């Protein structure tokens, strides 16, 4: 990509591949991305979950290293310390020290950013006032709600008066008032000449504040341009006239300019909502390349969820069929089984209502095994031999001597 002095961020053929323990490619998070962010504009980076938005921001911050391609910020690589001094960053999740209060937190980040001590305290108080946390400035952050922590996160991103501000989901966790104030703040920062790159899933917020947008899917850039260029419906034309009379409405197709005289008439193309345009771009990207390392299209599977039948359900289904009298089957034809669900219901009801006494067992003669008779004969033989030895020991002795 040709260098442009008016661009704060220049990304050229950037790719990031995550590998496994054996250094084999596992996920291609960013795929040949070429993009530029111009000075003084608000650029919105959009895409579904896993499309590469956060990975791109981490590459800009030098928290990750690209597999291929180049990044230039203010004409320098992102690893340069002078680049980091001109940056402000709001991460997707606000990670702050919970035991510090708002003033201590901003003073801590101000010192890390080398803000002069004489300017730090007034700047801290002004930022706390700007994000609406004056009443909670002395409370530890562990007592803050998610929205309040998000507000102090926005303040820390601005503590060093940065030229380039990277915002990852800036309105996450904010109430409608905080969301509106954040969007107004972004527009005021733009008026001060700041360059802002924001990533968001809230398309209405992006549509309200961004000059240009880029849509990512599977790490690739699918569409980029101004909001007007992307959302304009060129195949349609609309005419807007204030206070148009009823008589003019009936003749508008042929005589509107002649009848209305010098009334202001704007002729242009109607705009569609960013949400509809975004979904259409993602749908086309999925059709062209359905494989992605990020989130895909979900499909509801009703078979995964089963409604358990209660006792009342079983009785209601049975009583609904009680008027139907069973017919005698034709002997010539095999009997057809009823519906499986009805059969199951009848079996459940029979088990619940039928009582059958337990039959008493009939005594059976104990069989005499053949082996028992043989054991008895052996025992008798042994007793006979023992008796002879005990009664006439002299004979046994004499016989043994002979």
VOGU-3710 file (C-alpha; in Angstrom, 3 decimals, decimal comma):
1> xxxxxxxxxx> 0,000/0,000/0,000  1,360/3,420/-0,921  2,284/5,584/2,020  -0,141/8,396/2,716  0,943/11,327/4,879  -2,701/11,842/5,869  -2,981/8,336/7,368  -2,260/7,729/11,036  -2,534/3,927/10,692  -1,297/2,052/7,638
11> xxxxxxxxxx> -1,814/-1,712/7,474  -0,443/-3,561/4,450  -1,129/-7,256/3,731  -1,227/-8,076/7,425  -1,688/-11,699/8,520  -1,611/-13,373/11,916  -1,531/-17,159/12,249  -1,694/-18,792/15,664  0,237/-22,066/15,863  0,144/-25,083/18,156
21> xxxxxxxxxx> 2,960/-26,513/20,283  4,486/-28,195/17,196  4,453/-24,895/15,295  1,708/-26,083/12,963  -0,825/-23,476/11,728  -3,914/-23,643/13,899  -5,970/-20,444/13,408  -5,586/-17,661/10,841  -7,042/-14,770/12,818  -6,098/-12,006/10,344
31> xxxxxxxxxx> -5,817/-12,773/6,650  -4,042/-10,376/4,230  -5,592/-7,238/5,722  -4,897/-3,901/4,009  -6,393/-0,840/5,673  -5,679/2,780/6,514  -7,116/5,129/9,140  -6,906/8,792/8,238  -5,995/11,633/10,526  -8,921/13,198/12,365
41> xxxxxxxxxx> -11,533/10,555/11,476  -13,536/8,038/13,494  -13,106/4,591/11,937  -15,349/1,713/12,947  -14,069/-1,867/12,794  -16,979/-4,307/12,623  -17,355/-8,060/12,415  -18,888/-11,079/14,154  -17,183/-12,819/17,068  -13,816/-14,242/16,058
51> xxxxxxxxxx> -13,502/-12,135/12,899  -10,132/-10,658/13,924  -11,063/-7,256/15,351  -9,392/-7,614/18,748  -6,403/-9,392/17,193  -5,912/-6,451/14,835  -5,976/-3,997/17,749  -3,455/-6,114/19,688  -1,184/-6,123/16,642  -1,423/-2,330/16,529
61> xxxxxxxxxx> -0,464/-2,182/20,209  2,495/-4,527/19,631  1,002/-7,004/22,095  1,072/-9,565/19,275  3,523/-9,885/16,403  2,354/-10,306/12,802  3,074/-13,467/10,841  3,440/-11,389/7,689  2,712/-7,883/6,460  3,536/-4,478/7,911
71> xxxxxxxxxx> 2,002/-1,923/10,286  2,905/1,755/10,439  1,520/4,221/12,982  2,523/7,859/12,511  4,894/6,443/9,885  6,724/4,266/12,455  6,526/0,610/13,571  4,223/0,109/16,580  7,137/-1,044/18,773  8,666/2,460/18,836
81> xxxxxxxxxx> 8,322/4,159/22,277  7,394/7,465/20,625  4,365/5,744/19,075  3,160/4,410/22,424  3,361/7,870/23,986  0,840/9,138/21,450  -1,660/6,312/22,017  -4,679/5,898/24,265  -6,255/2,454/24,651  -9,484/1,171/26,169
91> xxxxxxxxxx> -9,472/-2,667/26,264  -12,593/-4,767/25,873  -12,443/-5,740/29,550  -11,602/-3,063/32,109  -8,691/-4,409/34,201  -7,931/-1,953/37,021  -6,611/-2,214/40,573  -9,713/-2,779/42,748  -8,243/-1,255/45,920  -7,581/2,142/44,264
101> xxxxxxxxxx> -10,230/4,825/43,879  -10,873/6,847/40,722  -8,438/9,646/41,536  -5,641/7,257/42,511  -6,203/5,165/39,386  -5,931/8,111/37,007  -2,906/9,502/38,863  -1,217/6,097/38,570  -1,759/5,900/34,793  -0,828/9,560/34,420
111> xxxxxxxxxx> 2,549/8,949/36,016  3,089/5,902/33,778  2,401/8,199/30,816  4,847/10,856/32,074  2,178/13,510/32,455  3,818/16,507/34,209  2,951/16,625/37,896  1,661/20,176/37,657  -0,835/19,127/34,983  -1,766/15,729/36,396
121> xxxxxxxxxx> -4,031/16,663/39,313  -6,191/19,194/37,381  -6,429/16,729/34,475  -7,517/13,897/36,778  -10,290/16,026/38,305  -11,476/17,192/34,875  -11,620/13,643/33,475  -13,532/12,326/36,501  -16,023/15,146/36,045  -16,257/14,443/32,311
131> xxxxxxxxxx> -17,167/10,758/32,768  -19,712/11,508/35,513  -17,933/9,963/38,517  -17,468/13,031/40,710  -19,659/11,617/43,481  -17,729/8,307/43,477  -14,169/9,592/43,123  -13,179/8,381/46,633  -14,796/4,951/46,428  -12,528/1,936/45,718
141> xxxxxxxxxx> -13,052/0,468/42,264  -14,136/-2,893/43,687  -17,383/-1,163/44,657  -17,985/0,102/41,116  -20,555/-1,415/38,809  -19,467/-2,601/35,373  -20,711/0,603/33,783  -18,867/2,771/36,313  -15,666/0,798/35,754  -16,140/1,329/32,033
151> xxxxxxxxxx> -16,369/5,087/32,560  -13,125/5,202/34,523  -11,563/3,044/31,798  -12,479/5,674/29,210  -10,926/8,344/31,438  -7,621/6,423/31,731  -7,481/6,086/27,932  -7,486/9,899/27,728  -5,143/10,693/30,633  -2,131/11,415/28,365
161> xxxxxxxxxx> -4,094/13,491/25,812  -3,383/10,970/23,023  -3,416/11,705/19,294  -4,701/8,221/18,410  -7,323/6,502/20,561  -8,095/2,773/20,230  -11,465/1,817/21,713  -12,436/-1,855/21,958  -16,194/-2,065/22,670  -16,336/1,359/24,377
171> xxxxxxxxxx> -20,052/1,236/25,305  -20,104/-2,277/26,777  -21,898/-2,276/30,142  -23,052/1,343/29,916  -26,629/2,411/30,459  -28,393/4,436/27,724  -27,298/7,721/29,323  -23,680/6,600/29,547  -23,822/5,309/25,974  -25,108/8,644/24,691
181> xxxxxxxxxx> -22,472/10,539/26,686  -19,706/8,286/25,353  -20,809/8,838/21,764  -20,957/12,590/22,359  -17,454/12,415/23,856  -16,150/10,608/20,764  -17,597/13,325/18,524  -16,056/16,057/20,696  -12,671/14,326/20,546  -12,995/14,234/16,774
191> xxxxxxxxxx> -13,622/17,992/16,801  -10,325/18,351/18,711  -8,520/16,604/15,857  -8,157/13,201/17,543  -8,069/10,043/15,422  -10,221/7,238/16,776  -10,362/3,562/15,844  -13,243/1,805/17,566  -14,406/-1,783/17,495  -18,006/-2,464/18,434
201> xxxxxxxxxx> -20,877/-4,917/18,047  -23,451/-2,155/18,561  -24,095/-1,123/14,990  -26,299/1,828/15,942  -23,406/3,340/17,912  -21,026/2,912/14,980  -23,539/4,415/12,584  -23,942/7,456/14,839  -20,270/8,403/15,261  -18,117/6,809/12,537
211> xxxxxxxxxx> -16,984/8,501/9,329  -15,845/5,248/7,721  -16,337/1,607/8,582  -14,667/-1,680/7,670  -16,342/-5,074/8,019  -14,228/-8,144/8,792  -15,187/-11,788/8,404  -12,772/-14,654/8,963  -9,908/-12,180/9,257  -10,584/-10,692/5,816
221> xxxxxxxxxx> -11,842/-7,235/4,928  -15,190/-7,652/3,167  -16,275/-4,017/2,813  -14,836/-0,592/3,580  -16,011/2,942/2,936  -17,934/5,860/4,362  -21,245/5,168/6,033  -23,038/7,081/3,276  -21,316/5,171/0,478  -22,033/1,759/1,948
231> xxxxxxxxxx> -25,602/2,368/3,057  -26,866/4,421/0,144  -29,406/2,639/-2,088  -28,396/3,853/-5,520  -31,241/2,056/-7,272  -33,783/4,266/-5,475  -34,275/8,050/-5,382  -36,110/10,003/-2,730  -37,316/13,621/-2,719  -37,748/15,410/0,615
241> xxxxxxxxxx> -39,909/18,559/0,748  -41,018/20,293/3,974  -44,728/21,069/4,539  -45,916/19,495/1,311  -49,591/20,229/0,636  -52,096/17,490/-0,118  -52,677/18,898/-3,601  -48,942/18,710/-4,279  -48,822/15,076/-3,205  -51,335/14,174/-5,906
251> xxxxxxxxxx> -49,270/15,882/-8,596  -45,751/15,207/-7,278  -44,650/12,773/-9,996  -44,767/15,381/-12,785  -45,196/18,864/-11,296  -43,456/18,996/-7,894  -40,917/21,661/-8,749  -43,380/23,859/-10,625  -46,017/23,683/-7,894  -43,726/24,138/-4,851
261> xxxxxxxxxx> -41,852/27,067/-6,311  -38,786/28,062/-4,263  -39,272/25,497/-1,480  -36,137/23,543/-0,718  -36,142/20,160/-2,400  -33,455/17,586/-1,683  -32,978/14,801/-4,190  -30,849/11,826/-3,265  -30,763/8,136/-2,530  -32,466/6,632/0,532
271> xxxxxxxxxx> -30,285/5,087/3,228  -30,704/1,689/4,811  -29,778/0,808/8,375  -26,243/-0,315/9,111  -27,526/-3,470/10,816  -29,206/-4,688/7,625  -26,158/-3,873/5,512  -23,836/-5,607/7,993  -25,903/-8,808/8,034  -26,046/-8,862/4,232
281> xxxxxxxxxx> -22,248/-8,527/3,926  -21,671/-11,334/6,451  -24,216/-13,553/4,690  -22,443/-13,104/1,357  -19,051/-13,766/2,968  -20,320/-17,006/4,506  -21,676/-18,158/1,149  -18,360/-17,482/-0,593  -16,157/-18,860/2,192  -18,087/-20,733/4,888
291> xxxxxxxxxx> -14,957/-21,819/6,793  -13,906/-19,422/9,539  -11,982/-19,612/12,789  -14,506/-17,263/14,403  -18,179/-17,578/15,225  -20,397/-19,104/12,553  -24,108/-19,076/11,904  -26,040/-20,882/14,618  -28,924/-23,258/13,920  -31,563/-24,189/16,483
301> xxxxxxxxxx> -31,938/-27,939/16,943  -35,286/-28,796/18,482  -34,196/-32,420/18,998  -31,799/-31,287/21,731  -34,688/-30,242/23,971  -37,373/-32,650/25,179  -40,452/-31,716/27,136  -40,986/-34,178/29,958  -44,544/-35,477/30,221  -46,159/-35,004/33,629
311> xxxxxxxxxx> -48,836/-37,230/35,177  -51,502/-34,697/34,172  -50,305/-34,811/30,542  -50,564/-38,614/30,510  -54,103/-38,640/31,949  -55,258/-35,898/29,561  -53,971/-37,823/26,546  -55,652/-41,021/27,756  -58,997/-39,399/28,498  -58,942/-37,707/25,111
321> xxxxxxxxxx> -59,122/-41,194/23,503  -61,481/-42,888/25,978  -64,535/-42,391/23,695  -62,871/-44,334/20,923  -64,044/-47,950/21,369  -61,558/-50,606/20,291  -62,769/-52,712/17,386  -62,419/-56,487/17,192  -59,571/-57,329/14,864  -60,267/-59,398/11,792
331> xxxxxxxxxx> -58,901/-62,919/12,357  -57,666/-62,955/8,755  -55,607/-59,823/9,245  -52,736/-59,319/11,691  -53,542/-56,955/14,518  -52,055/-53,465/14,060  -50,300/-51,933/17,008  -51,564/-48,549/18,233  -49,557/-45,358/18,295  -46,358/-45,768/20,310
341> xxxxxxxxxx> -47,111/-42,749/22,490  -50,622/-44,031/23,324  -49,274/-47,487/24,081  -46,666/-45,997/26,368  -49,317/-43,926/28,148  -51,503/-47,023/28,712  -48,537/-48,946/30,084  -47,724/-46,108/32,494  -51,346/-45,928/33,692  -51,576/-49,718/34,101
351> xxxxxxxxxx> -48,427/-49,712/36,226  -49,858/-46,963/38,391  -53,323/-48,526/38,935  -52,859/-52,308/38,683  -52,179/-54,343/41,828  -51,222/-57,969/41,576  -50,662/-60,017/44,779  -47,338/-61,675/45,054  -47,801/-65,499/44,623  -46,539/-67,700/47,434
361> xxxxxxxxxx> -43,817/-70,065/46,308  -44,720/-73,814/46,216  -42,301/-75,927/48,249  -40,251/-78,137/45,975  -38,530/-81,385/47,035  -34,868/-80,852/47,491  -33,025/-82,943/44,922  -30,358/-85,245/46,282  -27,294/-84,934/44,211  -25,474/-88,066/43,210
371> xxxxxxxxxx> -22,329/-86,767/44,810  -23,971/-86,767/48,271  -24,514/-90,582/48,118  -20,899/-91,151/47,101  -19,654/-88,969/49,985  -21,812/-90,926/52,464  -20,396/-94,278/51,251  -16,811/-93,026/51,607  -17,508/-91,795/55,140  -18,968/-95,179/56,170
381> xxxxxxxxxx> -15,963/-97,023/54,773  -13,551/-94,767/56,693  -15,478/-95,277/59,977  -15,353/-99,111/59,505  -11,582/-99,096/59,070  -11,105/-96,849/62,096  -13,325/-99,021/64,274  -11,306/-102,159/63,442  -8,045/-100,445/64,280  -9,288/-99,186/67,626
391> xxxxxxxxxx> -10,951/-102,473/68,775  -8,067/-104,878/67,910  -4,756/-103,063/67,994  -2,805/-106,353/68,713  -3,801/-107,936/65,467  -2,768/-104,780/63,545  0,646/-104,946/65,258  1,178/-108,625/64,625  0,030/-108,381/61,085  2,376/-105,533/60,472
401> xx> 5,345/-107,474/61,953  4,681/-110,363/59,681
//
